[in-house]
Amino acid sequence: MCYRGAANPRYQEGQKGFDLISYLETHEVGSYEEFIDIIRAVSPESIDENIDFDDISYFDIDIDYDEMSVAVVTMGTATYDRSHGASNTASKSYYTSAGILKFTVNVEGHFSYTTGTCNTVSASGNFSKPFYSFWTSTPTISTGHITTSKAYARISGTAVSGSNTTAYSLTLTCDDSGNFSSY
């Protein structure tokens, strides 16, 4: 599910009983900055204070009702070079229903493209977690083609914390025109 629109959260820091999933079901969030404002109000320790909102070109919110968690996908602003190459990054952060960050995965892809063809030149990625998190994982980075004209860079794996597991996957794609998407 994706929720977008304007939101004006009014929370007191440390508010008890907050449920991020319920909030997202009843309010539309129009930007990544608005989403971070919500998290900052209910779980300030979950926020990286160095976020550059100007570099975010896309965001999407997904609710996992089976795990009662929220995943937020963001994608940066693409960079292009003269030889029809392009690079971009995507991130996916996983939050508990209380708004506490569990972990984040990042993938970066460098692509070459011409009319009708796109190839992944290189890919990298990482799994990161806040200092208070017990989640661990060893991610896998893969590359390939969705079609001849669309290539991808992907990070995937399973995160573990005690007896809890969360499977994750984040794919960054580039097409033969240098257009990016992530999911």
Phi, psi and omega in degrees: 000146179235134180237125179222160179140197180261137177227147178227076183292138177231091182238153169265142181305134179079017181305133182274147175081009180292135177235108183300320181297313178299319179299313182292333177287335185249352180229144175263137181250122189268348181205163177296324179298320177296319179299314180296325176299321178295311180297319180301324182287326185257338182211069186301333179290348180275000189256131169274115184290353182261021181292131176256097184293336180291339182270359181267117180259348184204143170212152181212141180247127178238135177255129175255102183287335178293317181264356183052054179222168181235134175243134180241121179259131174233153176226138181282183176273129183293151171243144184234148173241172188292337184265034180058044173248154180212149179226151176199167177231153174222150179226150175223118181252137182251127182239149172285170178294344176274358178088016180266129180291126176270307179193169179226141171243144181232143174225140177234136179230142174243128188232151170242143183211149170218173181304120177090350184219140172217137179228148174276123179277314178202160179213148175212168179186171178205163175248125178228157182215156176291163183301331184272354186274141177260005181291137177227156178191153170241101185284161174249133175255130179225159178224164177168199181238138169274315169221176178301326184265005179220120180249165181219160167233133187224141169245136180209163179164192177231127176265144183231136173218103184063236179266003180266140175228147175224118174280140179223154176203136177222124183242130175251125181243154175223138179254182185288000173252001181083020177271137183252152169213163177214151177202000000 
